[in-house]
Amino acid sequence: MKFNQPTDYGLFITAISWEYALWIRAYALGWFLINDAVKIWTYRLLRRERVA
């Protein structure tokens, strides 16, 4: 078994394609934007109700 070769990504880890990696990043960015919008809306609601 050869380790520390340029094509090794880790023990028991299979490499993924660049396309798949970009889809994962896009998915994470999309949810980041949605969660941030919900957070901002919640903070505004709490300030308006004088809770925070």
Secondary structure, DSSP 8 states (H G I E B T S, - for coil): ---S-TT--STT-----HHHHHHHHHHHHHHHHHHHHHHHHHHHHHHHTT--
